[in-house]
Amino acid sequence: MITTDVVIVGAGPCGLFQVFELGLLGLKAEVVDSIRQPGGQCSELYPDKPIYDIPGIPVCTGDELTANLLEQIKPFDAGMHLGEEVAVVRPDNDGFIVETDKGSQFSAKAVVIAAGVGSFQPRPIRADGIEELSDECLQYRVRNPQQFSGKRLAILGGGDSALDWVIELAPIAEHITLIHRRDEYRAVDASVAAMRQLVADGKVTAIENSKATRIHSDNGALTALDVKSKSGDEIRVAADHMLVFFGLAPKLGPIAEWGLDINRKTINVDTERFETSAPGIFAVGDINHYPGKKKLILCGFHEAALAAFAIKHRIEPDKKIHVQYTTTSPVMHQRLGIKEDDQ
Ligand SMILES: Cc1cc2nc3c(=O)[nH]c(=O)nc-3n(C[C@H](O)[C@H](O)[C@H](O)COP(=O)(O)OP(=O)(O)OC[C@H]3O[C@@H](n4cnc5c(N)ncnc54)[C@H](O)[C@@H]3O)c2cc1C
């Protein structure tokens, strides 16, 4: 059990900036995200695209904004728990117990939900017989590449993840069949060229403009896939494992079960404290709703600042909280790890 001041659900830009605002007020945070890298939509959906409306930064990419936020929160040494989904938030004395699907447990005085449009989950494949397959034979994330040594693999998808794994697993797999519903790939040119070379070398078979319609298995073990082309031709592909990379889709997921006042897929908050209907549970960024809400990063940053003051007041109700400037406040400098003679 990790004991902390605040658990932040979501490591998107608003969750990361929440660490900073809490840190300035002397509060410690642990951050949990269901995906394996921080940055939320910025790193998952548009890592290389330019953002022009972050105050003071004329232009930066999604990845650059994430890297800058991580640099900015370094002094506060927040625990990062990536690849874990927060499944349970329940009251405990004056605070909360928070549990993830991987079994991590936190005891916190407050919770901030910075879950954006929800938890990113792999888009599932729909095909007859798919539900018969064991988790071992149908994978959406590769955890142990070595298990595919000497195996026949069917890799489905046409984006960067699909092609990256084709290229990485080709040297160890017996054979790979790549199945894509188009003949154009949403991957970097170099990966497409490398995949085409593997096809030319006979290590990979690429079946384009086609999709898997029926899965054949024996006691949970994959034996073959029926693959149908747009023109109606059908072929059977023998395989031991199928790896599916159809992209990620956000889902509100377990948050819907935490008893909060939900507005469609968002959480109602007030605009003074950004607190939800459950005292002690706050929500910032794209996940929250209030009159006039705009789903913009800078709005989430403002919300994180006010939520931090509200949390500080909740945790230390008898203390007066003054606004202090990072420019001049020795306390802020100490929290930021800046030595007075550095200035
Ligand atoms: C293509 C595109 C371009 C955009 N361009 C701009 C722009 O130019 N300017 C701008 O201001 N905004 C832009 N946006 C919007 C901006 O990205 C969002 O406003 C911002 O990402 C919201 O940040 P967030 O931290 O609230 O949530 P998110 O970035 O969505 O991050 C939320 C994180 O929470 C995690 N999570 C959810 N539920 C759980 C759970 N139960 N357990 C653990 N983790 C969980 C998710 O996995 C996710 O990583 C753009 C969006 C898109 C899609």
PDBQT file of the ligand as one rigid body, heavy atoms in Angstrom, charges set to zero:
ROOT
HETATM    1  C1  LIG A 401      -5.845  15.393 -32.914  1.00  0.00    +0.000 C 
HETATM    2  C2  LIG A 401      -6.012  16.275 -31.700  1.00  0.00    +0.000 A 
HETATM    3  C3  LIG A 401      -5.437  17.521 -31.683  1.00  0.00    +0.000 A 
HETATM    4  C4  LIG A 401      -5.603  18.371 -30.572  1.00  0.00    +0.000 A 
HETATM    5  N1  LIG A 401      -5.029  19.612 -30.573  1.00  0.00    +0.000 NA
HETATM    6  C5  LIG A 401      -5.171  20.426 -29.513  1.00  0.00    +0.000 A 
HETATM    7  C6  LIG A 401      -4.617  21.752 -29.501  1.00  0.00    +0.000 A 
HETATM    8  O1  LIG A 401      -4.021  22.205 -30.486  1.00  0.00    +0.000 OA
HETATM    9  N2  LIG A 401      -4.772  22.520 -28.376  1.00  0.00    +0.000 N 
HETATM   10  C7  LIG A 401      -5.462  22.078 -27.277  1.00  0.00    +0.000 A 
HETATM   11  O2  LIG A 401      -5.569  22.802 -26.281  1.00  0.00    +0.000 OA
HETATM   12  N3  LIG A 401      -6.015  20.830 -27.259  1.00  0.00    +0.000 NA
HETATM   13  C8  LIG A 401      -5.891  20.010 -28.348  1.00  0.00    +0.000 A 
HETATM   14  N4  LIG A 401      -6.462  18.767 -28.336  1.00  0.00    +0.000 N 
HETATM   15  C9  LIG A 401      -7.212  18.348 -27.132  1.00  0.00    +0.000 C 
HETATM   16  C10 LIG A 401      -6.244  17.958 -26.027  1.00  0.00    +0.000 C 
HETATM   17  O3  LIG A 401      -5.391  16.909 -26.467  1.00  0.00    +0.000 OA
HETATM   18  C11 LIG A 401      -7.027  17.534 -24.791  1.00  0.00    +0.000 C 
HETATM   19  O4  LIG A 401      -7.775  18.643 -24.353  1.00  0.00    +0.000 OA
HETATM   20  C12 LIG A 401      -6.067  17.083 -23.692  1.00  0.00    +0.000 C 
HETATM   21  O5  LIG A 401      -5.310  15.966 -24.083  1.00  0.00    +0.000 OA
HETATM   22  C13 LIG A 401      -6.847  16.746 -22.424  1.00  0.00    +0.000 C 
HETATM   23  O6  LIG A 401      -5.922  16.376 -21.467  1.00  0.00    +0.000 OA
HETATM   24  P1  LIG A 401      -6.324  15.463 -20.223  1.00  0.00    +0.000 P 
HETATM   25  O7  LIG A 401      -5.091  15.350 -19.402  1.00  0.00    +0.000 OA
HETATM   26  O8  LIG A 401      -7.564  16.010 -19.629  1.00  0.00    +0.000 OA
HETATM   27  O9  LIG A 401      -6.743  14.053 -20.846  1.00  0.00    +0.000 OA
HETATM   28  P2  LIG A 401      -6.056  13.031 -21.856  1.00  0.00    +0.000 P 
HETATM   29  O10 LIG A 401      -5.002  13.668 -22.669  1.00  0.00    +0.000 OA
HETATM   30  O11 LIG A 401      -7.179  12.365 -22.577  1.00  0.00    +0.000 OA
HETATM   31  O12 LIG A 401      -5.363  11.966 -20.889  1.00  0.00    +0.000 OA
HETATM   32  C14 LIG A 401      -6.146  11.193 -20.037  1.00  0.00    +0.000 C 
HETATM   33  C15 LIG A 401      -5.374   9.963 -19.614  1.00  0.00    +0.000 C 
HETATM   34  O13 LIG A 401      -6.119   9.302 -18.595  1.00  0.00    +0.000 OA
HETATM   35  C16 LIG A 401      -5.956   7.902 -18.735  1.00  0.00    +0.000 C 
HETATM   36  N5  LIG A 401      -7.049   7.215 -18.050  1.00  0.00    +0.000 N 
HETATM   37  C17 LIG A 401      -8.384   7.322 -18.259  1.00  0.00    +0.000 A 
HETATM   38  N6  LIG A 401      -9.071   6.542 -17.390  1.00  0.00    +0.000 NA
HETATM   39  C18 LIG A 401      -8.145   5.923 -16.623  1.00  0.00    +0.000 A 
HETATM   40  C19 LIG A 401      -8.210   4.981 -15.566  1.00  0.00    +0.000 A 
HETATM   41  N7  LIG A 401      -9.376   4.523 -15.079  1.00  0.00    +0.000 N 
HETATM   42  N8  LIG A 401      -7.061   4.544 -15.018  1.00  0.00    +0.000 NA
HETATM   43  C20 LIG A 401      -5.849   4.986 -15.476  1.00  0.00    +0.000 A 
HETATM   44  N9  LIG A 401      -5.739   5.884 -16.486  1.00  0.00    +0.000 NA
HETATM   45  C21 LIG A 401      -6.861   6.346 -17.039  1.00  0.00    +0.000 A 
HETATM   46  C22 LIG A 401      -5.964   7.705 -20.265  1.00  0.00    +0.000 C 
HETATM   47  O14 LIG A 401      -5.336   6.479 -20.606  1.00  0.00    +0.000 OA
HETATM   48  C23 LIG A 401      -5.210   8.939 -20.744  1.00  0.00    +0.000 C 
HETATM   49  O15 LIG A 401      -3.832   8.683 -20.934  1.00  0.00    +0.000 OA
HETATM   50  C24 LIG A 401      -6.330  17.916 -29.427  1.00  0.00    +0.000 A 
HETATM   51  C25 LIG A 401      -6.893  16.643 -29.447  1.00  0.00    +0.000 A 
HETATM   52  C26 LIG A 401      -6.751  15.819 -30.552  1.00  0.00    +0.000 A 
HETATM   53  C27 LIG A 401      -7.371  14.446 -30.548  1.00  0.00    +0.000 C 
ENDROOT
TORSDOF 0
